[in-house]
Amino acid sequence: MANVVVVGSQWGDEGKGKIVDWLSEQADVVVRFQGGHNAGHTLVIDGTTYKLSLLPSGVVRPGKLSIIGNGVVLDPQALLAEIAHLQKQGVTVTPDNLRIAENVPLILPLHRELDGLRESASAALRIGTTRRGIGPAYEDKVGRRAIRLMDLADGPTLDRKIERLLTHHNALRKGLDLEPIDPRALRKELDAVAPAVMPFMDSVWSLLEQNRREGKRILFEGAQGALLDVDHGTYPYVTSSNTVAAQAATGSGVGPGAIGYVLGICKAYTTRVGEGPFPTEQKNDIGRTLGERGKEFGVVTGRPRRCGWFDAVLVRQTVRTCGIHGLALTKLDILDGFDEVKVCVGYMLDGREIDYLPAGEHVQARVTPIYETVDGWRERTARARSWAELPAQAIKYVRRIEELIGCSAAVLSTSPEREDTILMRNPFEG
C-alpha cells in the first residue's frame, strides 16, 4: 500500500480540498507539509460547505489524525479562529485528532504588517500575495531568527529569541518609518496564545514514523500549486515555499522513501490568482464564462481568478518536476456546452517553437500559446460517477490531455460534491 502525496499541478485552486477529502476516507493520517493560511480549500459534503485555510482537509472526517508539519508557517490566531469556525459547523478539533510539529515557525503580527506594506508599496513590484505574513515568516525561518512553536514552552529563553527577532525587524521598521516593536508587548501576545495552541504540539517526525511502522496509510496534502513553487514556479510571482511533491518529505520529517504515489490535481482549464505570466489567459467572453460557471473566486481572498484554456505545456512540466504518477482532473463539467475547446500544445518565443516554459521572468512574459482545437460536447458531464456516463467527446478530451502531458488520469471530478467522482486508479494501491 502506498502513502500518497497530493499536489497542485497548476497555479493552485485546482480542487485539492475535495480530492484530499475524498481520498482521506482511505487514509489514517492527513498531513499538511507547506504553506500557511494563504491556502484555500473548499469541501462540499452533503450540501454543507467547509472552507479550510490552515487545517488539513481530513479534519472534517471523524477518526482521522490530522497533522500540520514543520514545513508550514503557523499563525496561532488564524489557527484558533479556523478551529472555532469549524466547531460551529459541528466539526470537533482537539489534540486527539490534530497534532502540530513542535518546530513549526510562527507567523506574528509583525509579519502580516510587513507583508501588507510591501504589497502596497509599488504596483510595479506587486507579487499578489494574500498579505497574511507568509513570506516574511519564511524569511525569518531561513534567517534563523524565527519564533517556533516549541519556543512558547521555553519561558527563560523566549525573551532572548524575541530580542534576536526584533534586532532584525526593528531595524527594518526604522527604514520604513514605523514604530519599533516593544519586546514586552510581543511576549505578552505569545504568552496569551500559548495555552490554547501548546496542547496540539508534538514531535511530528516521530509520530509519523510510528504510524508508518504500524502500517497506517498517510496522505500528504500540498497547498497552492507546483507553478507557485519558489524554485520551479513562475518566479518571482510565486509563494515563499516549495510546493512540489518532494517537499512532502522535508516538510513533515519523513524520508523520501515514505512517498509511494504522487497524485497531481489540475482543472480541465487553467486559472490563476494574482500577478504573473499566464500564456493561455482569456480576457474575453470565454474567460468570463469559465469564471462564472466555475465560481472562480479565491477561498482566502475572494479575488476573482484569471481564467484560460488548458495548458498542456505547463502541466507536462509539473508532471516531471513533481514526479507525478497519476492525474486528478477536476471541473470537467465547466466545459459542458462549449462548441469547441482549445488546448495549448506548445509556445512560440521570438519566432521559434518551444515545448517548455522558460525560467526567466521577462522571457515568460513573451511566450504565446500554440493551440489545438478539440470539438466540444453538449451532453452533461456534471455529477457523472462512472466513465460510461461521460459523453464520447469529453472522453476524447481527457485522453488527448493524457497524451499531451505524458500521464494518465487516475481520478475525474464532475462537481464539488464528494461523491461526484470517477475513480480509474486508486492511488493508495500504487
N, C-alpha and C positions, 0 to 999 in steps of 0.2 A: 504494500500500500504506500502511495506516495504522499508526502507533505506537499501542499500546493501553495504557490505564490501567485497572487492576482495583481497585475499591474495594468495601468492605462497605457495604451499604445498610440495615443494621440496627445492632445494638449490638456487632458483631463476632462471631467464631466462626461465620461463615456458610459456611465451606468454601473460603475464598480460596486456601489452600495447594494443594488438589487442582486447582482451576481454573487457577491460575497455572502449576503444574507441567504440566498438560495443554496449555495454550497455549504454554508455553516451547519445546515441540518445534518450533514455527514461528518462534520468536524467536531472535535472535542475542545479545541483551543483555537481562538482567533486572535491574531497579533497585528497591531499597527506598528510599523517599523520606521517611519519617517514622516516629516511634515509636522504640522501643528493644527490649530483650529482654523487655519485658512482652507482646509479641505471641506468639501460639502458633499455628503452622501444622503440621498433620499431613498427611503424604503416605503413601499406601499403594501400593507399587509391587511387583508380582509377589509379593505376600504379605509384603513387608518394610515395616515402619513406620518412617518418619523423622519425628522431631519437631524442628522448627526454631523458634527464637525471634528470632534476630537476622539470620541469613543469608538472602538471597533464596532463594525456593523453586527457582529454576533451577539452584542449585548442585549438585543431585543429578544433573543431566544432563551428560554429557561434551560438551565442545566449546562450551559456553555461557559467556559472560562475565557474572559477577555483580558488581553494584556496590552499595555502601552509600553513599547520597547524604548531602549536608550537612544535610538536614532530620532525619536520625536522631540520636539521642544514643547514644553508643557506650560500653559497659562493656568495657574491654580484657580483663579476666579472664573475663567471660562469653563474649566472642568466642573466646578461645583454648580454653575448655572445650568450646564447641559444635563447633569445628573438630576437636578431639581425639576427641570422641564420634563424629562423622561418619566420621572416618578409621578408627575401629574397625569401622564398618559397610561399609568399602570405598570410601568417597567421598573422593577426593583434593581438597584445598583448598589452593591455592598462589597466589602472586601472578600466575600465568598465567591463573587463572580467577576471581580475586576482587580487586577494587580498592575502596579506601575513600577517600572525599573527604578531602582534607588539612584542610579547615576544619570537620570534624565535631566537635562538642563531646563531651568525655569525661564519663562517669559515674564518680565516685570513691567510695571507701568512705564518706566523709562524707555523700554524697548518700543512700546507702542507709540509713545510720543515722538521718538526719533524717526520711526518708520513713516509716520504721518508727515513730519516736517520735510523729510527727503522727497516724498512723493509729491508734495505741494510746491516744492521749491522752483521747479522748472519743467514746463511742458516738454521741452526738448529732451530732457533726461528722464522722463517718467517711464517706469518699468511696468506699472499696472499691478502693484501689489495690493493686498487686501488691507494694508495699514494696521495689521494686528501684531506687529513686532516680531514676525517670524525671522526675517533676515538679520536684524540686529542681534537677536538671541543666538542664532547660529554663528555670527561673527564673534560673540563673546565665548562661545564654546571653543572654536578653533584658536582664539586668542588666549585660552587657558585662564580666563577670569570669570567664567560663568558661576552662578549660584545653582547648585544641583539639589535635587530633592533630598538627598541624604544629609545635606548641609543643615537643613532645618532641625535635624535631631542633634546637631553638634553645637550646642549653645556657646561654649567657650571659644570656639574658633570662628563662629559665624561673623562676629564683628570684624575680624581680620580679613575675611573673604569679602565682606561688603566694602571695606576700605580699598582693597585691591581693585574691585569692580569700579568704584567711584573715582579712583585716581584717573582711570581712562575716561569715564563718561563725563565727569565734571569739567575736565579739560576740553572735551568735545563740546559740551554745552556752553562753555565760555566763548568759544569761537562762533557759536550760533546765537549769542546774546540771550541765553537762557539762564534762569536762576539755577544755582547748583543744587544737587540733591542732598538733603540732610540725611546722613547715615542713620541717625536715631529714628527718623520717620520711616525709612525703608525697613529697618529692623523691626519696628512696631508692626508694619504691614505683614511682614513674613511671620512674626510670632502669632498674629491674629489668624492667619490662614492655616498654619501648620497642623493644629489639632484635627482639622477636617480632612486633610489630604494624607497625612502620615500613615493612617491605618491601611492605606492601599499599597504602601511601599513594600517591595520585595526584591530579592536577587533574581531577576528575571532569567538570566542566562542559566542559572542553576535549576530554576523551576521548569524551564523548557527542556533541559536535559533529562530531568526526572520524568517528564511526560513522554519524551521520546523513548526512554527505556521501558516505559510501561506500555508502549505500542499505541499511544494516543495519536489521533490524526490532528495535524496542525495546519491551519490556514493562515497564511501571511497576507495581510491586506495593505496594499500601497495606496497612497494618496496622490493627487494630481495625476500627471501623465508623463511618459518617458520623454516626450518632446519638451518638457519643462525641467529636465534633469540639468543640474548645474554644470555638468561636464559634457553631456551628449545632447542637450537640448538647443533651442534657438537662442543662445546666449547673446546679449545679456538679458533677454526677455524670458527669464526662467525663474524657477523658485530657488531657494537657498539650500536645497538638499539634493542628494542623489535619489532619483525616483525609479531608477532601473531595478531589475529583479535582483541583482547581486546585493543590493542594499538590504534585502530581507535578512541576510546572514549578519552583516555588520551591525545593522540597526536593532538586532534583537539578542545577539550574543550566541548564535549557533554557528557551527561550521558550515561551509558551502555544501558539504555532503548531505546536510539535512534537507536540502531542497530537492524534491523529486520531479515536480512538474510546474512549468510556468504557463499560466493562462493569461493571454493578453486580451484586454477588453477594448473594443472600438465600436463607434457608431457606424451605421451604414452610410453616413455622410460625415462631414467634418465640422467641428465648432472650435472656437477659441474665445477666451475672455481676456480682455486687457490688450496691451500693446504687442507689437512684434509682427514678423512676417507671417503671411497666410496665403500661399500661392493660389489656392482654389476658392478663395472667398468670393461670394456672390453679393455684390452691393446693388441688388436689384430685386425684382419681384420673387425670384426663386429663393434668394436668401431670406427675404421676409416670410415667405410661405413656410420654409423649413423651420424658421424660428417660431412662428405662430403654432404650427402643428406640433412641434417638438417641445413647446413650452420652454424655450431656451433662455432661461434666466438663472443666474448663479444662485446656488443654495445659500452661500455665505453672504455675498454682497448684494444680490438682487440685480446685478448688472446684466443687461441683455448680452447674449453671446453672439459673436460674429459667426455666420453660417456659410457653408460652401459644399461643393461636391466632394465625394470620397477621394482621398489622395493615396493611391497605392504606393507611390514612391516613398512617402514618409512612413507608412505602416510597415512596408518591407524593411526599411531601415531599422525601425524599432524592434521588429522580429529578430533581427540579428544582434542589436546591442543588448537586448534583454534575454536572448536565448529562449524565445517563446516557442512552446511546443504545440499549442492549440489556441484558437481564437474564439472569443465570445463576441458575437456580432449583435449589437443592440439597436433598437429603434428602426428595425426594418420596416415596420408599419408606417413610419412617417413618409416613406416614399410611395405608399399606395396612391394610385391615381395619376401619377406623372406619366405623360405620354412618352417621354424619354428621360433617361438618367445618364449622367456623364461620370466618367471615372478618369482621374489623372493617371497616366501611364508613364510619364516622363516629363522632363523640363527642357526648355530652351534657355541657354545662358550665353548672351553675347554672340548669337548666331550659331551656336553648336548645341547638339543634343546631349544631355547628361541624364543619368539614372539614379541620382542621389541628391540630397540637399547639402550643399557645401557648408562648412562651419562658420565662415566669415559673415558678420552681420550685414555688411554692405553688399556682399555677393548674394546672400539670401534674398535681399530686397529686389534683386534684379531678375530672379528666375521667373519664367512664365510657364504655365502648365500646358502640357500636350494632352488633349482629351481623346478618349474613346467613347463613342455614344452607344448606349445599350437601350433596347426597347423597354419601355415601362410596362406596368400592369395595372389593370382596372380592378381586378378582384382584391378582396381584403386579405392582408396577412395578419391584421390586428387580432390578437388573442388566439392565434393558432398555437396548438400544443403538440403538433406532430408534423413531421416532414411532409406527409401526404396531404395535409391541409393547405400547403403553400401553393400559390399559383406557379405554373411552369416557368414563367418568365422571371419570377422572383428567385426561383431555384437557380436559373441560369446566371442571374446577377451574383448570387452568393458563390457559385462555382467559379465565375470569372475573377472575383476578388481573391479566392483561394489561389488561383493560378498566378495572379499578378504579384501577390505578396510571398508566395512560396510557403504557405502554411495553411493547414486545414482548419475549418470551423469545427469546434467542439460543442458550442452552445449557441443557440439563437434566442433572442429575447423579442417578444412581439407586443409587449405592453409593460407598463411599470409594475403590474401586479406580479407577485411572487410566482404564481403557478403558470403564468403565460410564458412558458419557457420550453424550448425544444432541445433535448439532450441527444447529441450524436456520439459523444465520447465522454466518459466520466473521468475528470482529471484525477480524482483520488485513486483510480485504478491504473494510472500511469499510461 
